[in-house]
Amino acid sequence: MRNYYDVLDLARSASSKALNDALGGLTTEQIEEEGDLKAIMETTEWRTHYRRAHLQYEAIAAAMNHPALQGTLDTHLWSKRVIEFEPEQNTIDFGAPGTK
């Protein structure tokens, strides 16, 4: 799943105006390269579904970085599915075991 908010340089909570401005600023090449980005982000129902899925992918990416899960078997290959949703370093403090 592509992180269209990242492509548009927007937060998931961006206003409709900000989203429309970002969509209007896309070049023809960007629209072709991103495939269904414009269709998804312009359609209210699709965008709502995408926002929910985006939140889930972000949560999975954050959970996978938890120290307690390091070294566990990734049977569903989440590490490859959520690569675009990885939280920035040092933005989430999980408090590694044995540290303060």
DORO-868395 format. One record per residue (C-alpha): x, y, z; residue number from 1. Coordinates in Angstrom, 2 decimals. Example, Ala and Ser with C-alpha at 12.3 -4.5 7.8 and 13.67 -1.06 7.14 Angstrom:
// DORO-868395
+---------+---------+---------+-----+
:       X :       Y :       Z :   k :
+---------+---------+---------+-----+
:   12.30 :   -4.50 :    7.80 :   1 :
:   13.67 :   -1.06 :    7.14 :   2 :
+---------+---------+---------+-----+
END
This chain:
// DORO-868395
+---------+---------+---------+-----+
:       X :       Y :       Z :   k :
+---------+---------+---------+-----+
:    0.00 :    0.00 :    0.00 :   1 :
:    1.44 :    3.34 :   -1.04 :   2 :
:    1.61 :    6.17 :    1.47 :   3 :
:   -0.16 :    8.84 :   -0.57 :   4 :
:   -0.04 :   11.35 :    2.28 :   5 :
:    3.74 :   11.11 :    2.19 :   6 :
:    3.73 :   11.56 :   -1.59 :   7 :
:    1.59 :   14.69 :   -1.17 :   8 :
:    3.70 :   15.85 :    1.80 :   9 :
:    0.59 :   16.03 :    4.01 :  10 :
:   -0.44 :   14.74 :    7.41 :  11 :
:   -3.32 :   12.25 :    7.54 :  12 :
:   -5.34 :   14.93 :    9.32 :  13 :
:   -4.87 :   17.47 :    6.50 :  14 :
:   -7.90 :   19.57 :    5.62 :  15 :
:   -9.81 :   19.09 :    2.37 :  16 :
:   -8.48 :   22.44 :    1.16 :  17 :
:   -4.87 :   21.41 :    1.80 :  18 :
:   -5.53 :   18.09 :    0.08 :  19 :
:   -7.11 :   19.75 :   -2.96 :  20 :
:   -4.22 :   22.23 :   -3.15 :  21 :
:   -1.71 :   19.37 :   -3.06 :  22 :
:   -3.62 :   17.40 :   -5.69 :  23 :
:   -3.82 :   20.48 :   -7.90 :  24 :
:   -0.06 :   20.90 :   -7.67 :  25 :
:    0.71 :   17.43 :   -9.05 :  26 :
:    2.40 :   17.25 :  -12.43 :  27 :
:    1.15 :   14.95 :  -15.18 :  28 :
:    4.20 :   12.75 :  -14.60 :  29 :
:    3.47 :   12.45 :  -10.87 :  30 :
:   -0.17 :   11.53 :  -11.55 :  31 :
:    0.90 :    8.82 :  -14.01 :  32 :
:    3.62 :    7.54 :  -11.68 :  33 :
:    1.30 :    7.29 :   -8.65 :  34 :
:   -1.48 :    5.50 :  -10.51 :  35 :
:   -4.71 :    5.73 :   -8.51 :  36 :
:   -3.57 :    8.43 :   -6.06 :  37 :
:   -5.79 :   11.14 :   -7.53 :  38 :
:   -8.88 :    8.91 :   -7.82 :  39 :
:   -8.55 :    7.73 :   -4.21 :  40 :
:   -7.80 :   11.10 :   -2.68 :  41 :
:  -10.48 :   13.00 :   -4.63 :  42 :
:  -13.32 :   10.60 :   -3.76 :  43 :
:  -14.61 :   11.20 :   -0.22 :  44 :
:  -15.63 :    7.58 :    0.45 :  45 :
:  -12.38 :    6.15 :   -0.90 :  46 :
:  -10.33 :    8.74 :    0.99 :  47 :
:  -12.12 :    7.86 :    4.25 :  48 :
:  -11.35 :    4.17 :    3.72 :  49 :
:   -7.76 :    5.00 :    2.78 :  50 :
:   -7.31 :    7.11 :    5.96 :  51 :
:   -8.47 :    4.18 :    8.08 :  52 :
:   -6.16 :    1.75 :    6.30 :  53 :
:   -3.30 :    4.28 :    6.56 :  54 :
:   -3.83 :    4.49 :   10.34 :  55 :
:   -3.72 :    0.70 :   10.62 :  56 :
:   -0.50 :    0.47 :    8.62 :  57 :
:    1.08 :    3.20 :   10.77 :  58 :
:    0.07 :    1.33 :   13.94 :  59 :
:    1.48 :   -1.96 :   12.64 :  60 :
:    4.75 :   -0.25 :   11.64 :  61 :
:    5.06 :    1.34 :   15.09 :  62 :
:    4.27 :   -1.94 :   16.85 :  63 :
:    6.86 :   -3.80 :   14.80 :  64 :
:    9.52 :   -1.42 :   16.12 :  65 :
:    8.68 :   -2.31 :   19.72 :  66 :
:   11.68 :   -3.95 :   21.40 :  67 :
:    9.57 :   -6.84 :   22.68 :  68 :
:    8.80 :   -7.88 :   19.10 :  69 :
:   12.38 :   -7.79 :   17.85 :  70 :
:   13.43 :  -11.19 :   16.59 :  71 :
:    9.89 :  -12.58 :   16.31 :  72 :
:    8.78 :  -14.46 :   13.21 :  73 :
:    7.19 :  -12.11 :   10.65 :  74 :
:    4.86 :  -14.67 :    9.05 :  75 :
:    2.81 :  -12.09 :    7.12 :  76 :
:    5.84 :  -10.13 :    5.86 :  77 :
:    4.64 :   -6.95 :    7.57 :  78 :
:    8.18 :   -5.60 :    7.54 :  79 :
:    7.90 :   -5.32 :    3.74 :  80 :
:    4.26 :   -4.13 :    3.68 :  81 :
:    4.65 :   -1.20 :    6.05 :  82 :
:    8.03 :    0.15 :    4.95 :  83 :
:    6.50 :    3.48 :    3.81 :  84 :
:    4.73 :    3.89 :    7.14 :  85 :
:    7.76 :    3.49 :    9.39 :  86 :
:    7.75 :    6.13 :   12.13 :  87 :
:   10.61 :    8.62 :   12.04 :  88 :
:   13.42 :    7.75 :   14.40 :  89 :
:   13.10 :    9.16 :   17.91 :  90 :
:    9.45 :   10.17 :   17.52 :  91 :
:    8.11 :    7.24 :   19.53 :  92 :
:    9.71 :    6.23 :   22.80 :  93 :
:    8.82 :    2.68 :   23.74 :  94 :
:   11.16 :    2.68 :   26.74 :  95 :
:   13.37 :   -0.30 :   26.04 :  96 :
:   13.39 :   -2.84 :   28.86 :  97 :
:   15.98 :   -2.05 :   31.53 :  98 :
:   16.43 :    1.60 :   30.50 :  99 :
:   15.13 :    4.88 :   31.88 : 100 :
+---------+---------+---------+-----+
END
